[in-house]
Amino acid sequence: MSRYEEFYRQSVDAPEAFWAEQAKLIDWQAPAQQILDASQPPFARWFVGGTTNLCHNAVDRHLSARGDQPALIFVSTETGVEKSYSFKELHAEVQRTAASLIELGVGKGDRVLIYMPMIPEAAFAMLACARIGAIHCVVFGGFASGSLATRIEDAEPKVVVSADAGSRGGKIIAYKPLLDEAIRLSKYKPAAVLLTDRGLAPMDLTAGRDHLAGELRQKHIDATVPCTWLAATDISYTIYTSGTTGKPKGVQRDVGGYAVALAASMKHIFDGRPGETYFSTSDIGWVVGHSYIVYGPLIAGMATLMYEGLPTQGIDRQPDGGIWWRLVEKYKVTVMFSAPTAVRVLKKQDPALLKKYDLSSLRALFLAGEPLDEPTARWISEGLGVPIIDNYWQTESGWPMITIANGVEAKPSKFGSPGVPMYGYRIKIVHESTGEELTAPNEKGVVVVEGPTPPGFMQTVWKDDARFVDTYWKNVPGRMVYSTFDWGIRDETAISTSSGAPTT
């Protein structure tokens, strides 16, 4: 049995002991009294009785050892800005934002909707919500007013955090008019709007409702806002994924399980190490941005690189197909996370750009978001000369479900396959009509997960437990299993795995 197979087997055969060990990767104000409560399937409650805080684990706990090291590196090729915040500076900015939200009436359990471009203030807002126990709901910046309105109605935020505008490819996208129209359309009206003015587009302020973040920041420049200790099972955030009925589903995530899952994934999957730099090219409007731009790297004590711009756009919007590699060299990025679509865009650029910069710091490039075809994987692998690691997961899972855990045991990627099930995930392939498990090689079926689901997985659908059960757990005839709604096959190597650890 290989090292990873043994690791995986421990996670599914003795999940409570396994996750109790992983829980040591984060700080707790009070330890869990019960590691797993699976008494009401399909709901799984992790680290019951424990108290912790995501912001403490992402920021405060690093202050003594690495307070002056970079924590958040912001690069915008749209506006020509490059700025780095140390852990101490990030700590101060998050407290200023937290104090601003408290002044606007936000407290523990209140919702804050964040509708922002990829700027530091968006990360400050997320971490500030986590700090004071508010539930954040990030909506992708530039979403149309109708879509934003449905999310405002569902989340019922006390405050909306936004900005004057975003920019993409040099085109200014004014957010404020979109937000104003969304609030007009919504049956629910937020009490306040907190606005960052980037000077990109004019803003009409609504008296009594709209507040400029810069003014409140100055007012709270020396703010001290302690972390609110939360139950591990409290809600950290919701994030919307499209619903088949037209009503978006609010994927609800906990505090403690999510923190542990991210800390474990940074160690075992991404092999990220304190003091290094992580670069995810995603957006905070998507779950990858939550897990691997904001929380995951910071929990691991890494600097996280936040990028606003296109993969082929240099500073001040000049064409530059090598911008990402320039950033890897400059900031000594060790782990990078992007999407196959972005690599296909880069494939159209001069291949010499892959050799122009010193990429010796880079240990791996992770790709997710859609299937990674073999030619694309091979092209970028040969160009960069580092492992290209596919990974499969969903908004609902919060962290990778299928990939290669190089932090446990280094293995080569098999192009065309996302890898093997990650620790904690009992993944099966079943027949869509009969529910029968398919164990022969190359049989196509639906990818499902047997409960209890691991830490970091969604708790439920926001305000709708019945929808959570009916949508995800009642799709396979005769079995209560979580359906990914995705197709998968096992390859020939799965059948010969002596430990029984599945391979997809």
C-alpha positions in Angstrom: 0.0 0.0 0.0 1.4 3.4 -1.0 1.8 6.2 1.5 -1.2 8.1 0.0 -3.4 5.0 -0.1 -2.7 4.4 3.6 -3.4 8.1 4.3 -6.7 7.9 2.4 -7.7 4.7 4.1 -7.3 6.2 7.5 -9.5 9.2 6.5 -12.4 7.0 5.4 -12.0 4.1 7.9 -11.4 6.3 11.0 -12.6 9.8 10.0 -12.9 11.1 13.6 -9.4 10.2 14.5 -8.1 11.5 11.2 -9.8 14.9 11.3 -9.0 15.3 15.0 -5.3 15.2 13.9 -5.9 17.7 11.1 -7.7 20.0 13.5 -4.3 20.7 15.1 -3.3 22.7 12.0 -5.4 25.6 13.2 -5.9 27.6 16.4 -8.9 26.9 18.6 -10.2 29.1 21.4 -11.9 26.0 22.8 -11.4 22.4 21.5 -14.2 20.4 20.0 -16.2 18.2 22.3 -17.3 15.9 19.5 -15.3 15.6 16.2 -18.3 14.5 14.1 -22.0 14.5 14.6 -23.5 12.5 11.8 -26.7 11.6 13.7 -29.0 13.3 11.1 -27.8 12.2 7.7 -27.1 13.7 5.2 -26.1 16.6 7.5 -22.6 16.4 8.9 -21.6 18.7 11.8 -17.8 18.9 12.4 -15.9 19.9 15.5 -19.0 20.3 17.6 -18.4 22.4 20.8 -15.2 23.9 19.4 -14.8 27.6 19.0 -12.5 29.4 16.6 -12.3 32.2 14.0 -11.3 32.3 10.4 -9.8 35.8 10.5 -7.7 34.9 13.6 -6.3 31.8 11.8 -5.7 33.8 8.5 -4.2 36.9 10.0 -3.8 37.3 13.8 -2.0 34.1 14.6 0.8 35.0 12.2 1.6 38.4 13.6 4.2 37.3 16.1 6.2 35.1 13.8 5.8 36.8 10.4 4.1 40.1 11.0 6.4 42.0 8.6 6.2 39.4 5.9 4.0 39.9 2.8 0.4 38.7 3.3 -1.6 40.2 0.4 0.1 41.3 -2.8 -2.2 43.3 -5.1 -1.4 43.7 -8.8 -3.7 45.5 -11.2 -2.7 45.7 -14.9 -6.0 47.6 -15.3 -4.9 50.6 -13.2 -1.1 50.0 -13.1 -1.1 49.5 -9.3 1.2 47.0 -7.4 1.0 47.1 -3.6 2.0 44.7 -0.9 0.5 44.4 2.6 2.3 42.7 5.4 0.4 40.6 7.9 0.5 43.6 10.3 -0.8 45.9 7.6 -3.5 43.5 6.6 -4.5 43.1 10.3 -4.9 46.9 10.6 -6.9 47.2 7.4 -9.2 44.4 8.4 -9.9 46.0 11.8 -10.7 49.4 10.1 -13.1 47.7 7.8 -14.6 45.7 10.7 -15.1 48.9 12.7 -16.8 50.5 9.7 -19.2 47.6 9.4 -19.9 47.7 13.1 -20.7 51.4 12.8 -23.2 50.6 10.1 -25.0 48.2 12.4 -23.4 44.8 11.5 -23.1 42.2 14.2 -22.7 38.5 14.6 -25.0 36.5 12.3 -25.8 39.5 10.1 -25.3 39.2 6.4 -23.0 41.4 4.3 -23.2 41.1 0.6 -19.9 41.9 -1.2 -20.1 43.1 -4.9 -16.6 44.1 -5.7 -13.9 44.1 -8.3 -10.6 42.2 -7.5 -9.1 44.8 -5.2 -7.7 44.6 -1.6 -10.8 46.1 -0.1 -12.8 43.1 -1.2 -10.5 40.8 0.8 -10.6 43.2 3.8 -14.4 43.0 3.7 -14.4 39.2 3.7 -11.9 39.0 6.5 -13.7 41.7 8.5 -16.9 39.8 8.3 -15.2 36.6 9.5 -13.6 38.7 12.3 -16.9 39.9 13.8 -19.0 36.9 13.1 -21.0 38.3 10.2 -21.9 36.1 7.3 -20.5 37.3 4.0 -22.0 36.6 0.6 -19.7 37.5 -2.3 -21.4 38.1 -5.7 -19.2 38.2 -8.8 -18.5 41.8 -9.7 -20.3 43.1 -12.7 -23.2 40.7 -12.4 -26.3 42.1 -14.1 -28.8 43.9 -11.8 -31.5 41.2 -12.1 -29.1 38.5 -10.9 -27.8 40.7 -8.2 -31.3 41.5 -7.0 -32.3 37.9 -6.6 -29.2 37.4 -4.4 -30.0 40.5 -2.3 -33.5 39.2 -1.7 -32.3 35.7 -0.7 -29.3 36.9 1.5 -31.1 39.8 3.1 -27.9 41.7 3.8 -27.8 44.5 6.4 -25.0 46.1 4.4 -23.8 45.8 0.8 -20.1 46.5 0.2 -19.3 47.7 -3.3 -17.2 50.1 -5.4 -17.6 52.7 -8.1 -16.4 50.4 -10.8 -14.3 47.5 -12.0 -12.2 47.3 -15.2 -11.6 44.5 -17.6 -9.4 44.7 -20.7 -9.4 48.5 -20.2 -13.2 48.7 -20.3 -14.6 50.4 -17.2 -17.6 48.6 -15.7 -19.6 51.0 -13.5 -20.9 48.9 -10.5 -22.8 51.6 -8.7 -25.6 52.0 -11.3 -25.9 48.2 -11.5 -26.2 48.0 -7.7 -28.7 50.9 -7.5 -30.9 49.1 -10.0 -30.6 45.8 -8.2 -31.7 47.4 -4.9 -34.6 49.0 -6.7 -35.7 45.6 -8.1 -35.2 43.8 -4.9 -38.1 43.4 -2.4 -35.5 43.5 0.4 -33.7 46.8 0.9 -30.3 46.8 2.7 -29.9 49.4 5.4 -26.5 50.7 4.2 -24.1 50.5 1.3 -20.3 50.9 1.9 -18.5 52.1 -1.3 -14.9 52.2 -2.3 -14.2 55.1 -4.7 -11.5 54.1 -7.1 -12.0 57.2 -9.2 -12.9 55.2 -12.2 -16.6 56.2 -12.6 -18.8 58.9 -11.1 -21.2 57.8 -8.3 -24.5 59.2 -7.2 -24.8 58.7 -3.5 -28.2 58.0 -1.8 -28.4 60.1 1.3 -28.7 58.1 4.5 -27.9 54.8 2.8 -24.6 55.2 1.0 -21.3 55.7 2.8 -17.8 56.2 1.4 -15.4 53.5 2.7 -12.5 56.0 2.6 -14.2 58.3 5.0 -15.1 55.6 7.5 -11.6 54.1 7.2 -10.0 57.4 8.2 -12.4 57.7 11.1 -11.4 54.2 12.3 -7.7 54.5 11.4 -6.6 53.2 14.8 -9.4 50.8 15.4 -8.9 47.7 17.5 -11.6 45.1 16.9 -11.1 41.7 18.6 -12.0 38.5 16.9 -15.4 37.1 17.9 -15.0 33.5 18.8 -17.6 31.4 16.9 -18.9 27.9 17.2 -17.2 25.6 14.7 -20.7 24.9 13.3 -21.7 28.5 12.9 -22.1 29.9 9.4 -19.0 31.6 7.8 -20.4 32.5 4.4 -22.8 31.7 1.7 -22.0 31.7 -2.0 -24.5 31.3 -4.8 -24.5 28.7 -7.5 -27.1 28.6 -10.3 -30.3 26.7 -9.6 -32.2 24.7 -12.2 -35.4 26.4 -11.1 -34.0 29.9 -11.8 -33.6 30.6 -8.0 -30.0 30.5 -7.1 -28.8 28.1 -4.4 -26.9 29.6 -1.5 -24.2 27.2 -0.6 -23.7 27.5 3.1 -20.3 26.9 4.7 -19.3 26.5 8.4 -16.4 28.1 10.3 -14.4 25.3 11.9 -14.7 22.6 9.4 -13.8 25.0 6.6 -10.7 26.3 8.4 -9.5 22.8 9.1 -10.2 21.6 5.5 -8.3 24.5 4.0 -5.3 24.2 6.4 -5.1 20.5 5.5 -5.4 21.1 1.8 -2.7 23.7 1.8 -0.4 21.1 3.5 -1.4 17.8 1.8 -2.6 18.9 -1.6 -0.9 22.1 -2.5 2.3 21.6 -0.5 2.2 25.3 0.5 4.7 26.5 3.1 4.7 29.5 5.4 6.6 32.5 4.0 6.1 31.5 0.4 3.8 33.0 -2.2 0.6 31.5 -3.6 -1.0 32.9 -6.9 -4.5 32.0 -7.8 -5.8 33.7 -11.0 -9.4 33.2 -10.0 -11.9 35.8 -8.7 -13.3 36.2 -5.2 -16.8 35.9 -6.8 -16.1 32.2 -7.2 -15.4 29.5 -4.6 -11.7 29.2 -5.7 -11.3 32.8 -4.8 -12.7 32.2 -1.3 -10.7 29.1 -0.6 -7.4 29.8 -2.5 -7.1 33.6 -2.9 -8.2 34.7 0.6 -8.5 32.0 3.3 -6.3 29.0 2.4 -3.0 30.7 1.6 -3.3 33.1 4.6 -4.2 30.3 7.0 -1.0 28.6 5.8 1.1 31.7 6.5 1.7 32.3 2.8 1.5 35.6 0.9 -1.4 35.5 -1.6 -1.2 37.3 -4.9 -4.5 39.0 -5.9 -4.6 39.9 -9.6 -6.9 42.3 -11.5 -6.4 42.0 -15.3 -6.2 39.7 -18.2 -3.6 36.9 -18.7 -2.3 38.8 -21.7 -2.3 42.3 -20.3 0.7 44.1 -18.9 0.8 47.1 -16.5 -1.3 50.0 -17.8 -3.1 47.6 -20.2 -0.2 47.1 -22.6 -0.2 43.7 -24.3 1.9 41.2 -22.4 1.4 37.5 -22.7 4.0 36.9 -20.1 2.6 39.0 -17.3 1.8 36.0 -15.1 5.3 34.6 -15.4 6.8 38.0 -14.7 4.8 38.0 -11.4 5.9 34.4 -10.6 9.5 35.6 -11.0 9.1 38.9 -9.1 7.2 37.5 -6.1 8.9 34.0 -6.1 5.5 32.2 -6.5 5.8 28.6 -5.4 2.2 27.4 -6.1 0.0 28.6 -8.8 -3.7 27.9 -9.5 -5.5 28.7 -12.7 -8.0 27.3 -15.3 -7.6 25.4 -18.5 -9.3 28.2 -20.3 -6.6 30.7 -19.3 -3.9 28.3 -20.5 -5.6 27.9 -23.9 -5.5 31.8 -24.1 -1.8 31.7 -23.3 -1.2 29.0 -25.8 -1.9 31.5 -28.6 1.0 33.7 -27.3 4.6 33.5 -28.2 5.9 30.3 -26.6 9.2 32.0 -25.9 7.4 33.9 -23.1 7.4 30.7 -21.0 11.2 30.7 -21.1 11.7 34.5 -20.7 11.4 34.6 -16.9 13.0 32.8 -14.0 10.4 30.3 -12.8 12.7 28.3 -10.6 10.6 29.1 -7.5 7.4 27.5 -9.0 6.8 23.9 -7.8 3.4 23.2 -9.4 0.6 24.6 -11.5 -2.9 23.5 -10.5 -5.7 23.7 -13.0 -9.5 23.4 -12.4 -12.8 24.8 -13.6 -13.5 22.6 -16.5 -12.0 19.4 -18.0 -8.3 19.7 -18.8 -7.6 18.2 -22.2 -4.3 16.3 -22.7 -2.8 18.6 -25.4 -3.3 21.7 -23.3 -1.8 20.0 -20.2 1.2 18.7 -22.2 1.8 22.1 -23.8 2.0 24.0 -20.5 3.9 21.1 -18.8 6.6 21.2 -21.4 6.7 25.0 -21.4 7.0 25.5 -17.7 8.8 22.3 -16.7 6.8 21.8 -13.5 4.1 19.4 -12.5 0.7 20.3 -14.0 -1.9 19.0 -11.5 -5.6 18.8 -12.5 -8.1 19.0 -9.7 -11.9 18.4 -9.7 -14.3 20.0 -7.2 -17.3 22.2 -6.9 -18.7 25.2 -5.1 -20.5 22.8 -2.9 -17.3 20.9 -1.8 -15.2 24.0 -1.0 -11.9 22.2 -1.7 -10.6 19.6 -4.2 -12.5 16.3 -4.3 -10.2 14.5 -6.9 -6.6 15.4 -7.5 -3.1 14.3 -6.5 -1.9 14.9 -2.9 1.7 15.7 -3.6 2.1 17.0 0.0 1.5 13.4 1.2 3.2 11.5 -1.6 4.5 13.0 -4.9 3.1 11.2 -7.9 3.2 12.2 -11.6 0.0 13.5 -13.2 -1.8 11.4 -15.7 -3.0 13.8 -18.3 -6.7 13.4 -19.1 -7.5 12.4 -15.5 -8.0 14.7 -12.5 -6.4 12.1 -10.2 -7.7 10.1 -7.3 -10.2 10.8 -4.6 -8.9 13.1 -1.8 -8.8 12.0 1.8 -12.2 12.2 3.5 -14.2 11.7 0.2 -15.9 8.4 -0.3 -16.3 8.8 -4.0 -18.1 6.2 -6.1 -19.3 5.9 -9.7 -22.8 4.7 -10.1 -25.3 3.8 -12.8 -27.6 6.8 -13.3 -30.8 4.7 -13.6 -30.2 1.8 -11.1 -27.8 3.3 -8.6 -25.6 0.3 -8.9 -21.9 1.0 -8.2 -19.8 0.6 -11.4 -16.4 -1.0 -10.6 -15.3 -2.2 -14.0 -12.8 -0.1 -15.9 -14.1 2.5 -18.4 -17.7 2.3 -17.4 -19.3 5.7 -17.5 -21.5 6.7 -14.6 -22.4 9.5 -12.2 -19.8 10.6 -9.7 -21.3 10.5 -6.2 -20.1 10.9 -2.6 -21.2 8.7 0.2 -21.8 10.5 3.5 -20.8 11.7 5.9 -19.1 14.4 3.8 -15.8 15.7 5.1 -15.0 19.1 6.8 -15.3 22.1 4.5 -18.1 20.6 2.5 -21.4 22.6 2.3 -23.6 22.4 5.4 -26.8 22.9 3.6 -28.6 25.3 1.2 -29.1 28.7 2.9 -32.5 28.8 4.5 -33.6 25.6 2.7 -32.6 22.3 4.2 -35.3 20.5 2.2 -33.8 21.8 -1.1 -30.3 20.6 0.0 -31.6 17.1 0.6 -33.9 16.9 -2.4 -31.4 18.5 -4.9 -28.3 16.7 -3.9 -29.1 13.5 -2.0 -32.2 12.0 -3.7 -31.0 11.7 -7.3 -29.7 8.2 -7.2 -32.3 5.4 -7.1 -32.3 3.5 -3.8 -29.3 5.3 -2.3 -28.8 8.4 -0.2 -25.6 9.7 -1.8 -24.5 13.2 -2.8 -24.7 13.6 -6.6 -22.2 15.8 -8.3 -24.3 15.6 -11.5 -21.0 15.0 -13.3 -20.0 12.0 -15.4 -16.9 10.0 -14.6 -15.1 6.7 -15.4 -12.5 4.6 -13.6 -9.4 3.7 -15.5 -7.7 0.3 -15.6 -5.4 1.2 -12.7 -8.4 1.5 -10.3 -9.2 -2.2 -10.4 -5.7 -3.3 -9.4 -5.5 -1.0 -6.4 -4.9 -3.5 -3.6 -6.1 -1.2 -0.8 -9.4 -0.5 -2.4 -8.8 3.2 -2.6 -10.7 4.2 -5.7 -9.1 5.9 -8.7 -11.0 8.0 -11.1 
